[in-house]
Amino acid sequence: MERPFNDDMEYIATYKIALFTSTRIISVFKFKTSEKAQFNLEEAMQNPRMAGQARNGTFVMAATFFPPDEAAVTTIRDLFVSHEFVE
């Protein structure tokens, strides 16, 4: 958990998995409203350093893997979107 850097957020959780040859970062952001989440998802989708962005209610997730691993990112995105968060 990290301190939010945006007044629209309630919190940020970042999971970093690093190996000698790759780095995998999964970030989950909780926004105060669904509208704020949608706006920030659209902003995140314009960032070329982020991939696998998705929104689920007031939560936004970005999974960025280097080297790219579309299959893994798609699996994580699908799990995130199908999860039922307790607000």
PyMOL Python script that loads the backbone (N, CA, C, O; Angstrom):
from pymol import cmd

cmd.read_pdbstr("""\
ATOM      1  N   MET A   1       0.842  -1.172   0.000  1.00  0.00           N
ATOM      2  CA  MET A   1       0.000   0.000   0.000  1.00  0.00           C
ATOM      3  C   MET A   1       0.888   1.236   0.000  1.00  0.00           C
ATOM      4  O   MET A   1       1.875   1.313   0.731  1.00  0.00           O
ATOM      5  N   GLU A   2       0.529   2.166  -0.806  1.00  0.00           N
ATOM      6  CA  GLU A   2       1.261   3.423  -0.890  1.00  0.00           C
ATOM      7  C   GLU A   2       0.298   4.580  -0.690  1.00  0.00           C
ATOM      8  O   GLU A   2      -0.909   4.445  -0.893  1.00  0.00           O
ATOM      9  N   ARG A   3       0.838   5.698  -0.296  1.00  0.00           N
ATOM     10  CA  ARG A   3       0.035   6.904  -0.120  1.00  0.00           C
ATOM     11  C   ARG A   3      -0.423   7.392  -1.496  1.00  0.00           C
ATOM     12  O   ARG A   3       0.383   7.486  -2.421  1.00  0.00           O
ATOM     13  N   PRO A   4      -1.732   7.707  -1.633  1.00  0.00           N
ATOM     14  CA  PRO A   4      -2.225   8.222  -2.923  1.00  0.00           C
ATOM     15  C   PRO A   4      -1.514   9.511  -3.336  1.00  0.00           C
ATOM     16  O   PRO A   4      -1.219  10.370  -2.505  1.00  0.00           O
ATOM     17  N   PHE A   5      -1.247   9.624  -4.627  1.00  0.00           N
ATOM     18  CA  PHE A   5      -0.629  10.831  -5.161  1.00  0.00           C
ATOM     19  C   PHE A   5      -1.657  11.694  -5.886  1.00  0.00           C
ATOM     20  O   PHE A   5      -1.305  12.674  -6.542  1.00  0.00           O
ATOM     21  N   ASN A   6      -2.924  11.323  -5.763  1.00  0.00           N
ATOM     22  CA  ASN A   6      -4.010  11.969  -6.478  1.00  0.00           C
ATOM     23  C   ASN A   6      -5.181  12.100  -5.501  1.00  0.00           C
ATOM     24  O   ASN A   6      -5.571  11.110  -4.882  1.00  0.00           O
ATOM     25  N   ASP A   7      -5.738  13.276  -5.355  1.00  0.00           N
ATOM     26  CA  ASP A   7      -6.838  13.495  -4.410  1.00  0.00           C
ATOM     27  C   ASP A   7      -8.078  12.675  -4.731  1.00  0.00           C
ATOM     28  O   ASP A   7      -8.944  12.511  -3.872  1.00  0.00           O
ATOM     29  N   ASP A   8      -8.181  12.159  -5.951  1.00  0.00           N
ATOM     30  CA  ASP A   8      -9.333  11.338  -6.332  1.00  0.00           C
ATOM     31  C   ASP A   8      -9.212   9.903  -5.838  1.00  0.00           C
ATOM     32  O   ASP A   8     -10.184   9.149  -5.893  1.00  0.00           O
ATOM     33  N   MET A   9      -8.028   9.512  -5.353  1.00  0.00           N
ATOM     34  CA  MET A   9      -7.772   8.139  -4.931  1.00  0.00           C
ATOM     35  C   MET A   9      -7.934   7.969  -3.432  1.00  0.00           C
ATOM     36  O   MET A   9      -7.737   8.899  -2.650  1.00  0.00           O
ATOM     37  N   GLU A  10      -8.301   6.743  -3.055  1.00  0.00           N
ATOM     38  CA  GLU A  10      -8.319   6.385  -1.643  1.00  0.00           C
ATOM     39  C   GLU A  10      -7.041   5.635  -1.263  1.00  0.00           C
ATOM     40  O   GLU A  10      -6.505   5.842  -0.175  1.00  0.00           O
ATOM     41  N   TYR A  11      -6.550   4.766  -2.150  1.00  0.00           N
ATOM     42  CA  TYR A  11      -5.275   4.089  -1.895  1.00  0.00           C
ATOM     43  C   TYR A  11      -4.720   3.478  -3.160  1.00  0.00           C
ATOM     44  O   TYR A  11      -5.379   3.402  -4.196  1.00  0.00           O
ATOM     45  N   ILE A  12      -3.467   3.041  -3.030  1.00  0.00           N
ATOM     46  CA  ILE A  12      -2.782   2.376  -4.131  1.00  0.00           C
ATOM     47  C   ILE A  12      -2.085   1.141  -3.563  1.00  0.00           C
ATOM     48  O   ILE A  12      -1.427   1.220  -2.526  1.00  0.00           O
ATOM     49  N   ALA A  13      -2.227   0.022  -4.228  1.00  0.00           N
ATOM     50  CA  ALA A  13      -1.475  -1.177  -3.883  1.00  0.00           C
ATOM     51  C   ALA A  13      -0.631  -1.540  -5.100  1.00  0.00           C
ATOM     52  O   ALA A  13      -1.148  -1.649  -6.211  1.00  0.00           O
ATOM     53  N   THR A  14       0.659  -1.726  -4.887  1.00  0.00           N
ATOM     54  CA  THR A  14       1.548  -2.073  -5.986  1.00  0.00           C
ATOM     55  C   THR A  14       2.289  -3.352  -5.636  1.00  0.00           C
ATOM     56  O   THR A  14       2.869  -3.479  -4.558  1.00  0.00           O
ATOM     57  N   TYR A  15       2.260  -4.288  -6.556  1.00  0.00           N
ATOM     58  CA  TYR A  15       2.966  -5.553  -6.405  1.00  0.00           C
ATOM     59  C   TYR A  15       4.064  -5.584  -7.441  1.00  0.00           C
ATOM     60  O   TYR A  15       3.806  -5.492  -8.641  1.00  0.00           O
ATOM     61  N   LYS A  16       5.299  -5.715  -6.970  1.00  0.00           N
ATOM     62  CA  LYS A  16       6.438  -5.726  -7.885  1.00  0.00           C
ATOM     63  C   LYS A  16       7.125  -7.086  -7.790  1.00  0.00           C
ATOM     64  O   LYS A  16       7.536  -7.526  -6.716  1.00  0.00           O
ATOM     65  N   ILE A  17       7.233  -7.724  -8.928  1.00  0.00           N
ATOM     66  CA  ILE A  17       7.899  -9.018  -9.013  1.00  0.00           C
ATOM     67  C   ILE A  17       9.061  -8.835  -9.977  1.00  0.00           C
ATOM     68  O   ILE A  17       8.855  -8.580 -11.163  1.00  0.00           O
ATOM     69  N   ALA A  18      10.267  -8.964  -9.476  1.00  0.00           N
ATOM     70  CA  ALA A  18      11.445  -8.743 -10.324  1.00  0.00           C
ATOM     71  C   ALA A  18      12.333  -9.974 -10.305  1.00  0.00           C
ATOM     72  O   ALA A  18      12.602 -10.554  -9.253  1.00  0.00           O
ATOM     73  N   LEU A  19      12.770 -10.347 -11.459  1.00  0.00           N
ATOM     74  CA  LEU A  19      13.724 -11.435 -11.626  1.00  0.00           C
ATOM     75  C   LEU A  19      14.943 -10.870 -12.334  1.00  0.00           C
ATOM     76  O   LEU A  19      14.974  -9.686 -12.670  1.00  0.00           O
ATOM     77  N   PHE A  20      15.922 -11.686 -12.557  1.00  0.00           N
ATOM     78  CA  PHE A  20      17.120 -11.209 -13.238  1.00  0.00           C
ATOM     79  C   PHE A  20      16.835 -10.754 -14.663  1.00  0.00           C
ATOM     80  O   PHE A  20      17.483  -9.834 -15.163  1.00  0.00           O
ATOM     81  N   THR A  21      15.882 -11.384 -15.311  1.00  0.00           N
ATOM     82  CA  THR A  21      15.633 -11.074 -16.718  1.00  0.00           C
ATOM     83  C   THR A  21      14.301 -10.383 -16.978  1.00  0.00           C
ATOM     84  O   THR A  21      14.000 -10.044 -18.123  1.00  0.00           O
ATOM     85  N   SER A  22      13.488 -10.164 -15.928  1.00  0.00           N
ATOM     86  CA  SER A  22      12.189  -9.548 -16.180  1.00  0.00           C
ATOM     87  C   SER A  22      11.702  -8.786 -14.953  1.00  0.00           C
ATOM     88  O   SER A  22      12.179  -8.987 -13.836  1.00  0.00           O
ATOM     89  N   THR A  23      10.747  -7.914 -15.197  1.00  0.00           N
ATOM     90  CA  THR A  23      10.084  -7.177 -14.130  1.00  0.00           C
ATOM     91  C   THR A  23       8.590  -7.215 -14.409  1.00  0.00           C
ATOM     92  O   THR A  23       8.153  -7.015 -15.543  1.00  0.00           O
ATOM     93  N   ARG A  24       7.817  -7.471 -13.372  1.00  0.00           N
ATOM     94  CA  ARG A  24       6.365  -7.493 -13.493  1.00  0.00           C
ATOM     95  C   ARG A  24       5.791  -6.607 -12.400  1.00  0.00           C
ATOM     96  O   ARG A  24       6.073  -6.806 -11.218  1.00  0.00           O
ATOM     97  N   ILE A  25       4.996  -5.640 -12.792  1.00  0.00           N
ATOM     98  CA  ILE A  25       4.416  -4.704 -11.834  1.00  0.00           C
ATOM     99  C   ILE A  25       2.902  -4.698 -12.024  1.00  0.00           C
ATOM    100  O   ILE A  25       2.404  -4.506 -13.133  1.00  0.00           O
ATOM    101  N   ILE A  26       2.179  -4.910 -10.931  1.00  0.00           N
ATOM    102  CA  ILE A  26       0.720  -4.853 -10.947  1.00  0.00           C
ATOM    103  C   ILE A  26       0.317  -3.792  -9.932  1.00  0.00           C
ATOM    104  O   ILE A  26       0.639  -3.898  -8.749  1.00  0.00           O
ATOM    105  N   SER A  27      -0.387  -2.773 -10.400  1.00  0.00           N
ATOM    106  CA  SER A  27      -0.839  -1.690  -9.526  1.00  0.00           C
ATOM    107  C   SER A  27      -2.355  -1.655  -9.512  1.00  0.00           C
ATOM    108  O   SER A  27      -2.998  -1.789 -10.553  1.00  0.00           O
ATOM    109  N   VAL A  28      -2.925  -1.474  -8.325  1.00  0.00           N
ATOM    110  CA  VAL A  28      -4.371  -1.360  -8.164  1.00  0.00           C
ATOM    111  C   VAL A  28      -4.648  -0.038  -7.454  1.00  0.00           C
ATOM    112  O   VAL A  28      -4.081   0.248  -6.399  1.00  0.00           O
ATOM    113  N   PHE A  29      -5.520   0.752  -8.043  1.00  0.00           N
ATOM    114  CA  PHE A  29      -5.873   2.060  -7.508  1.00  0.00           C
ATOM    115  C   PHE A  29      -7.360   2.053  -7.156  1.00  0.00           C
ATOM    116  O   PHE A  29      -8.174   1.569  -7.943  1.00  0.00           O
ATOM    117  N   LYS A  30      -7.724   2.577  -5.997  1.00  0.00           N
ATOM    118  CA  LYS A  30      -9.145   2.714  -5.643  1.00  0.00           C
ATOM    119  C   LYS A  30      -9.486   4.194  -5.648  1.00  0.00           C
ATOM    120  O   LYS A  30      -8.859   5.001  -4.962  1.00  0.00           O
ATOM    121  N   PHE A  31     -10.495   4.525  -6.438  1.00  0.00           N
ATOM    122  CA  PHE A  31     -10.919   5.907  -6.568  1.00  0.00           C
ATOM    123  C   PHE A  31     -12.180   6.158  -5.753  1.00  0.00           C
ATOM    124  O   PHE A  31     -12.896   5.225  -5.390  1.00  0.00           O
ATOM    125  N   LYS A  32     -12.436   7.413  -5.474  1.00  0.00           N
ATOM    126  CA  LYS A  32     -13.576   7.792  -4.641  1.00  0.00           C
ATOM    127  C   LYS A  32     -14.912   7.600  -5.346  1.00  0.00           C
ATOM    128  O   LYS A  32     -15.928   7.386  -4.685  1.00  0.00           O
ATOM    129  N   THR A  33     -14.932   7.674  -6.686  1.00  0.00           N
ATOM    130  CA  THR A  33     -16.175   7.479  -7.449  1.00  0.00           C
ATOM    131  C   THR A  33     -15.871   6.708  -8.730  1.00  0.00           C
ATOM    132  O   THR A  33     -14.726   6.651  -9.179  1.00  0.00           O
ATOM    133  N   SER A  34     -16.911   6.118  -9.309  1.00  0.00           N
ATOM    134  CA  SER A  34     -16.745   5.406 -10.583  1.00  0.00           C
ATOM    135  C   SER A  34     -16.337   6.359 -11.693  1.00  0.00           C
ATOM    136  O   SER A  34     -15.565   5.989 -12.577  1.00  0.00           O
ATOM    137  N   GLU A  35     -16.856   7.599 -11.653  1.00  0.00           N
ATOM    138  CA  GLU A  35     -16.510   8.583 -12.675  1.00  0.00           C
ATOM    139  C   GLU A  35     -15.023   8.929 -12.621  1.00  0.00           C
ATOM    140  O   GLU A  35     -14.372   9.060 -13.657  1.00  0.00           O
ATOM    141  N   LYS A  36     -14.493   9.075 -11.411  1.00  0.00           N
ATOM    142  CA  LYS A  36     -13.057   9.360 -11.251  1.00  0.00           C
ATOM    143  C   LYS A  36     -12.231   8.157 -11.726  1.00  0.00           C
ATOM    144  O   LYS A  36     -11.171   8.324 -12.329  1.00  0.00           O
ATOM    145  N   ALA A  37     -12.723   6.954 -11.451  1.00  0.00           N
ATOM    146  CA  ALA A  37     -12.022   5.757 -11.899  1.00  0.00           C
ATOM    147  C   ALA A  37     -11.985   5.704 -13.425  1.00  0.00           C
ATOM    148  O   ALA A  37     -10.941   5.404 -14.005  1.00  0.00           O
ATOM    149  N   GLN A  38     -13.104   5.991 -14.079  1.00  0.00           N
ATOM    150  CA  GLN A  38     -13.152   5.963 -15.545  1.00  0.00           C
ATOM    151  C   GLN A  38     -12.218   7.011 -16.142  1.00  0.00           C
ATOM    152  O   GLN A  38     -11.487   6.723 -17.089  1.00  0.00           O
ATOM    153  N   PHE A  39     -12.238   8.220 -15.596  1.00  0.00           N
ATOM    154  CA  PHE A  39     -11.369   9.285 -16.086  1.00  0.00           C
ATOM    155  C   PHE A  39      -9.898   8.866 -15.966  1.00  0.00           C
ATOM    156  O   PHE A  39      -9.121   9.052 -16.902  1.00  0.00           O
ATOM    157  N   ASN A  40      -9.524   8.305 -14.824  1.00  0.00           N
ATOM    158  CA  ASN A  40      -8.131   7.919 -14.611  1.00  0.00           C
ATOM    159  C   ASN A  40      -7.745   6.692 -15.427  1.00  0.00           C
ATOM    160  O   ASN A  40      -6.585   6.562 -15.818  1.00  0.00           O
ATOM    161  N   LEU A  41      -8.687   5.789 -15.695  1.00  0.00           N
ATOM    162  CA  LEU A  41      -8.414   4.669 -16.600  1.00  0.00           C
ATOM    163  C   LEU A  41      -8.076   5.205 -17.983  1.00  0.00           C
ATOM    164  O   LEU A  41      -7.107   4.767 -18.603  1.00  0.00           O
ATOM    165  N   GLU A  42      -8.873   6.152 -18.467  1.00  0.00           N
ATOM    166  CA  GLU A  42      -8.621   6.728 -19.790  1.00  0.00           C
ATOM    167  C   GLU A  42      -7.263   7.423 -19.830  1.00  0.00           C
ATOM    168  O   GLU A  42      -6.568   7.357 -20.844  1.00  0.00           O
ATOM    169  N   GLU A  43      -6.878   8.086 -18.743  1.00  0.00           N
ATOM    170  CA  GLU A  43      -5.559   8.715 -18.673  1.00  0.00           C
ATOM    171  C   GLU A  43      -4.458   7.642 -18.682  1.00  0.00           C
ATOM    172  O   GLU A  43      -3.455   7.790 -19.381  1.00  0.00           O
ATOM    173  N   ALA A  44      -4.642   6.579 -17.916  1.00  0.00           N
ATOM    174  CA  ALA A  44      -3.638   5.511 -17.842  1.00  0.00           C
ATOM    175  C   ALA A  44      -3.452   4.828 -19.193  1.00  0.00           C
ATOM    176  O   ALA A  44      -2.345   4.408 -19.533  1.00  0.00           O
ATOM    177  N   MET A  45      -4.527   4.719 -19.958  1.00  0.00           N
ATOM    178  CA  MET A  45      -4.441   4.052 -21.254  1.00  0.00           C
ATOM    179  C   MET A  45      -3.617   4.848 -22.260  1.00  0.00           C
ATOM    180  O   MET A  45      -3.210   4.309 -23.289  1.00  0.00           O
ATOM    181  N   GLN A  46      -3.369   6.114 -21.977  1.00  0.00           N
ATOM    182  CA  GLN A  46      -2.537   6.929 -22.849  1.00  0.00           C
ATOM    183  C   GLN A  46      -1.053   6.846 -22.486  1.00  0.00           C
ATOM    184  O   GLN A  46      -0.206   7.365 -23.213  1.00  0.00           O
ATOM    185  N   ASN A  47      -0.737   6.194 -21.364  1.00  0.00           N
ATOM    186  CA  ASN A  47       0.641   6.086 -20.902  1.00  0.00           C
ATOM    187  C   ASN A  47       1.297   4.871 -21.563  1.00  0.00           C
ATOM    188  O   ASN A  47       0.900   3.741 -21.276  1.00  0.00           O
ATOM    189  N   PRO A  48       2.286   5.068 -22.437  1.00  0.00           N
ATOM    190  CA  PRO A  48       2.899   3.942 -23.133  1.00  0.00           C
ATOM    191  C   PRO A  48       3.681   3.006 -22.211  1.00  0.00           C
ATOM    192  O   PRO A  48       4.038   1.904 -22.627  1.00  0.00           O
ATOM    193  N   ARG A  49       3.950   3.411 -20.989  1.00  0.00           N
ATOM    194  CA  ARG A  49       4.682   2.549 -20.051  1.00  0.00           C
ATOM    195  C   ARG A  49       3.768   1.601 -19.297  1.00  0.00           C
ATOM    196  O   ARG A  49       4.243   0.678 -18.635  1.00  0.00           O
ATOM    197  N   MET A  50       2.459   1.817 -19.388  1.00  0.00           N
ATOM    198  CA  MET A  50       1.508   0.957 -18.704  1.00  0.00           C
ATOM    199  C   MET A  50       0.816   0.069 -19.731  1.00  0.00           C
ATOM    200  O   MET A  50       0.661   0.444 -20.893  1.00  0.00           O
ATOM    201  N   ALA A  51       0.403  -1.111 -19.284  1.00  0.00           N
ATOM    202  CA  ALA A  51      -0.314  -2.045 -20.159  1.00  0.00           C
ATOM    203  C   ALA A  51      -1.345  -2.785 -19.314  1.00  0.00           C
ATOM    204  O   ALA A  51      -1.284  -2.761 -18.085  1.00  0.00           O
ATOM    205  N   GLY A  52      -2.264  -3.423 -19.960  1.00  0.00           N
ATOM    206  CA  GLY A  52      -3.226  -4.254 -19.252  1.00  0.00           C
ATOM    207  C   GLY A  52      -4.160  -3.478 -18.342  1.00  0.00           C
ATOM    208  O   GLY A  52      -4.634  -4.015 -17.341  1.00  0.00           O
ATOM    209  N   GLN A  53      -4.434  -2.217 -18.674  1.00  0.00           N
ATOM    210  CA  GLN A  53      -5.298  -1.417 -17.826  1.00  0.00           C
ATOM    211  C   GLN A  53      -6.738  -1.918 -17.890  1.00  0.00           C
ATOM    212  O   GLN A  53      -7.218  -2.359 -18.935  1.00  0.00           O
ATOM    213  N   ALA A  54      -7.415  -1.838 -16.738  1.00  0.00           N
ATOM    214  CA  ALA A  54      -8.820  -2.236 -16.681  1.00  0.00           C
ATOM    215  C   ALA A  54      -9.472  -1.531 -15.497  1.00  0.00           C
ATOM    216  O   ALA A  54      -8.804  -1.107 -14.554  1.00  0.00           O
ATOM    217  N   ARG A  55     -10.798  -1.419 -15.577  1.00  0.00           N
ATOM    218  CA  ARG A  55     -11.553  -0.816 -14.467  1.00  0.00           C
ATOM    219  C   ARG A  55     -12.606  -1.798 -14.005  1.00  0.00           C
ATOM    220  O   ARG A  55     -13.214  -2.510 -14.805  1.00  0.00           O
ATOM    221  N   ASN A  56     -12.809  -1.824 -12.703  1.00  0.00           N
ATOM    222  CA  ASN A  56     -13.837  -2.650 -12.083  1.00  0.00           C
ATOM    223  C   ASN A  56     -14.466  -1.785 -10.997  1.00  0.00           C
ATOM    224  O   ASN A  56     -13.945  -1.710  -9.884  1.00  0.00           O
ATOM    225  N   GLY A  57     -15.582  -1.134 -11.313  1.00  0.00           N
ATOM    226  CA  GLY A  57     -16.215  -0.230 -10.357  1.00  0.00           C
ATOM    227  C   GLY A  57     -15.317   0.968 -10.090  1.00  0.00           C
ATOM    228  O   GLY A  57     -14.972   1.709 -11.010  1.00  0.00           O
ATOM    229  N   THR A  58     -14.941   1.158  -8.834  1.00  0.00           N
ATOM    230  CA  THR A  58     -14.071   2.278  -8.472  1.00  0.00           C
ATOM    231  C   THR A  58     -12.601   1.886  -8.462  1.00  0.00           C
ATOM    232  O   THR A  58     -11.752   2.694  -8.086  1.00  0.00           O
ATOM    233  N   PHE A  59     -12.289   0.662  -8.868  1.00  0.00           N
ATOM    234  CA  PHE A  59     -10.911   0.177  -8.896  1.00  0.00           C
ATOM    235  C   PHE A  59     -10.358   0.207 -10.317  1.00  0.00           C
ATOM    236  O   PHE A  59     -11.060  -0.112 -11.278  1.00  0.00           O
ATOM    237  N   VAL A  60      -9.096   0.593 -10.435  1.00  0.00           N
ATOM    238  CA  VAL A  60      -8.387   0.574 -11.712  1.00  0.00           C
ATOM    239  C   VAL A  60      -7.109  -0.219 -11.503  1.00  0.00           C
ATOM    240  O   VAL A  60      -6.435  -0.065 -10.484  1.00  0.00           O
ATOM    241  N   MET A  61      -6.773  -1.073 -12.474  1.00  0.00           N
ATOM    242  CA  MET A  61      -5.593  -1.903 -12.404  1.00  0.00           C
ATOM    243  C   MET A  61      -4.742  -1.701 -13.646  1.00  0.00           C
ATOM    244  O   MET A  61      -5.260  -1.512 -14.746  1.00  0.00           O
ATOM    245  N   ALA A  62      -3.434  -1.744 -13.456  1.00  0.00           N
ATOM    246  CA  ALA A  62      -2.494  -1.739 -14.574  1.00  0.00           C
ATOM    247  C   ALA A  62      -1.460  -2.827 -14.311  1.00  0.00           C
ATOM    248  O   ALA A  62      -0.868  -2.881 -13.233  1.00  0.00           O
ATOM    249  N   ALA A  63      -1.247  -3.680 -15.285  1.00  0.00           N
ATOM    250  CA  ALA A  63      -0.237  -4.733 -15.185  1.00  0.00           C
ATOM    251  C   ALA A  63       0.796  -4.489 -16.277  1.00  0.00           C
ATOM    252  O   ALA A  63       0.483  -4.558 -17.466  1.00  0.00           O
ATOM    253  N   THR A  64       2.008  -4.210 -15.873  1.00  0.00           N
ATOM    254  CA  THR A  64       3.063  -3.907 -16.829  1.00  0.00           C
ATOM    255  C   THR A  64       4.186  -4.922 -16.668  1.00  0.00           C
ATOM    256  O   THR A  64       4.793  -5.028 -15.603  1.00  0.00           O
ATOM    257  N   PHE A  65       4.452  -5.657 -17.722  1.00  0.00           N
ATOM    258  CA  PHE A  65       5.480  -6.692 -17.686  1.00  0.00           C
ATOM    259  C   PHE A  65       6.566  -6.369 -18.700  1.00  0.00           C
ATOM    260  O   PHE A  65       6.279  -5.977 -19.831  1.00  0.00           O
ATOM    261  N   PHE A  66       7.825  -6.539 -18.278  1.00  0.00           N
ATOM    262  CA  PHE A  66       8.953  -6.388 -19.201  1.00  0.00           C
ATOM    263  C   PHE A  66       9.874  -7.576 -19.007  1.00  0.00           C
ATOM    264  O   PHE A  66      10.334  -7.807 -17.889  1.00  0.00           O
ATOM    265  N   PRO A  67      10.156  -8.328 -20.036  1.00  0.00           N
ATOM    266  CA  PRO A  67       9.648  -8.155 -21.393  1.00  0.00           C
ATOM    267  C   PRO A  67       8.137  -8.402 -21.434  1.00  0.00           C
ATOM    268  O   PRO A  67       7.594  -9.070 -20.553  1.00  0.00           O
ATOM    269  N   PRO A  68       7.460  -7.868 -22.449  1.00  0.00           N
ATOM    270  CA  PRO A  68       6.010  -8.014 -22.545  1.00  0.00           C
ATOM    271  C   PRO A  68       5.568  -9.472 -22.513  1.00  0.00           C
ATOM    272  O   PRO A  68       6.228 -10.344 -23.078  1.00  0.00           O
ATOM    273  N   ASP A  69       4.451  -9.725 -21.849  1.00  0.00           N
ATOM    274  CA  ASP A  69       3.863 -11.062 -21.771  1.00  0.00           C
ATOM    275  C   ASP A  69       2.351 -10.879 -21.856  1.00  0.00           C
ATOM    276  O   ASP A  69       1.658 -10.860 -20.839  1.00  0.00           O
ATOM    277  N   GLU A  70       1.851 -10.745 -23.083  1.00  0.00           N
ATOM    278  CA  GLU A  70       0.430 -10.459 -23.305  1.00  0.00           C
ATOM    279  C   GLU A  70      -0.478 -11.521 -22.699  1.00  0.00           C
ATOM    280  O   GLU A  70      -1.540 -11.188 -22.171  1.00  0.00           O
ATOM    281  N   ALA A  71      -0.089 -12.780 -22.761  1.00  0.00           N
ATOM    282  CA  ALA A  71      -0.931 -13.849 -22.213  1.00  0.00           C
ATOM    283  C   ALA A  71      -1.095 -13.677 -20.703  1.00  0.00           C
ATOM    284  O   ALA A  71      -2.207 -13.794 -20.188  1.00  0.00           O
ATOM    285  N   ALA A  72      -0.017 -13.404 -19.999  1.00  0.00           N
ATOM    286  CA  ALA A  72      -0.082 -13.213 -18.549  1.00  0.00           C
ATOM    287  C   ALA A  72      -0.879 -11.961 -18.201  1.00  0.00           C
ATOM    288  O   ALA A  72      -1.699 -11.985 -17.283  1.00  0.00           O
ATOM    289  N   VAL A  73      -0.645 -10.871 -18.923  1.00  0.00           N
ATOM    290  CA  VAL A  73      -1.368  -9.621 -18.667  1.00  0.00           C
ATOM    291  C   VAL A  73      -2.864  -9.818 -18.917  1.00  0.00           C
ATOM    292  O   VAL A  73      -3.687  -9.328 -18.143  1.00  0.00           O
ATOM    293  N   THR A  74      -3.219 -10.518 -19.973  1.00  0.00           N
ATOM    294  CA  THR A  74      -4.627 -10.777 -20.278  1.00  0.00           C
ATOM    295  C   THR A  74      -5.278 -11.600 -19.173  1.00  0.00           C
ATOM    296  O   THR A  74      -6.412 -11.317 -18.786  1.00  0.00           O
ATOM    297  N   THR A  75      -4.592 -12.600 -18.666  1.00  0.00           N
ATOM    298  CA  THR A  75      -5.115 -13.424 -17.571  1.00  0.00           C
ATOM    299  C   THR A  75      -5.354 -12.582 -16.325  1.00  0.00           C
ATOM    300  O   THR A  75      -6.402 -12.695 -15.690  1.00  0.00           O
ATOM    301  N   ILE A  76      -4.394 -11.746 -15.976  1.00  0.00           N
ATOM    302  CA  ILE A  76      -4.526 -10.890 -14.796  1.00  0.00           C
ATOM    303  C   ILE A  76      -5.663  -9.891 -14.989  1.00  0.00           C
ATOM    304  O   ILE A  76      -6.460  -9.677 -14.076  1.00  0.00           O
ATOM    305  N   ARG A  77      -5.744  -9.286 -16.157  1.00  0.00           N
ATOM    306  CA  ARG A  77      -6.814  -8.326 -16.446  1.00  0.00           C
ATOM    307  C   ARG A  77      -8.183  -9.009 -16.342  1.00  0.00           C
ATOM    308  O   ARG A  77      -9.112  -8.443 -15.767  1.00  0.00           O
ATOM    309  N   ASP A  78      -8.311 -10.213 -16.891  1.00  0.00           N
ATOM    310  CA  ASP A  78      -9.580 -10.934 -16.838  1.00  0.00           C
ATOM    311  C   ASP A  78      -9.972 -11.279 -15.400  1.00  0.00           C
ATOM    312  O   ASP A  78     -11.140 -11.164 -15.030  1.00  0.00           O
ATOM    313  N   LEU A  79      -9.001 -11.699 -14.592  1.00  0.00           N
ATOM    314  CA  LEU A  79      -9.278 -11.993 -13.182  1.00  0.00           C
ATOM    315  C   LEU A  79      -9.716 -10.736 -12.437  1.00  0.00           C
ATOM    316  O   LEU A  79     -10.648 -10.783 -11.635  1.00  0.00           O
ATOM    317  N   PHE A  80      -9.054  -9.622 -12.698  1.00  0.00           N
ATOM    318  CA  PHE A  80      -9.382  -8.357 -12.051  1.00  0.00           C
ATOM    319  C   PHE A  80     -10.801  -7.912 -12.400  1.00  0.00           C
ATOM    320  O   PHE A  80     -11.566  -7.521 -11.518  1.00  0.00           O
ATOM    321  N   VAL A  81     -11.148  -7.971 -13.675  1.00  0.00           N
ATOM    322  CA  VAL A  81     -12.459  -7.515 -14.122  1.00  0.00           C
ATOM    323  C   VAL A  81     -13.580  -8.400 -13.572  1.00  0.00           C
ATOM    324  O   VAL A  81     -14.674  -7.909 -13.295  1.00  0.00           O
ATOM    325  N   SER A  82     -13.318  -9.690 -13.413  1.00  0.00           N
ATOM    326  CA  SER A  82     -14.364 -10.605 -12.946  1.00  0.00           C
ATOM    327  C   SER A  82     -14.493 -10.647 -11.416  1.00  0.00           C
ATOM    328  O   SER A  82     -15.452 -11.216 -10.895  1.00  0.00           O
ATOM    329  N   HIS A  83     -13.541 -10.053 -10.700  1.00  0.00           N
ATOM    330  CA  HIS A  83     -13.576 -10.075  -9.230  1.00  0.00           C
ATOM    331  C   HIS A  83     -14.678  -9.153  -8.694  1.00  0.00           C
ATOM    332  O   HIS A  83     -14.911  -8.072  -9.235  1.00  0.00           O
ATOM    333  N   GLU A  84     -15.349  -9.592  -7.630  1.00  0.00           N
ATOM    334  CA  GLU A  84     -16.366  -8.757  -6.992  1.00  0.00           C
ATOM    335  C   GLU A  84     -15.749  -8.091  -5.773  1.00  0.00           C
ATOM    336  O   GLU A  84     -15.591  -8.718  -4.725  1.00  0.00           O
ATOM    337  N   PHE A  85     -15.402  -6.816  -5.916  1.00  0.00           N
ATOM    338  CA  PHE A  85     -14.816  -6.052  -4.822  1.00  0.00           C
ATOM    339  C   PHE A  85     -15.899  -5.648  -3.837  1.00  0.00           C
ATOM    340  O   PHE A  85     -17.033  -5.374  -4.230  1.00  0.00           O
ATOM    341  N   VAL A  86     -15.549  -5.613  -2.556  1.00  0.00           N
ATOM    342  CA  VAL A  86     -16.445  -5.111  -1.522  1.00  0.00           C
ATOM    343  C   VAL A  86     -16.112  -3.636  -1.340  1.00  0.00           C
ATOM    344  O   VAL A  86     -14.988  -3.295  -0.970  1.00  0.00           O
ATOM    345  N   GLU A  87     -17.061  -2.776  -1.593  1.00  0.00           N
ATOM    346  CA  GLU A  87     -16.815  -1.326  -1.493  1.00  0.00           C
ATOM    347  C   GLU A  87     -16.937  -0.874  -0.050  1.00  0.00           C
ATOM    348  O   GLU A  87     -16.766   0.309   0.243  1.00  0.00           O
TER     349      GLU A  87
END
""", "prot")
cmd.dss("prot")
cmd.show_as("cartoon", "prot")
cmd.util.cbc("prot")
cmd.orient("prot")
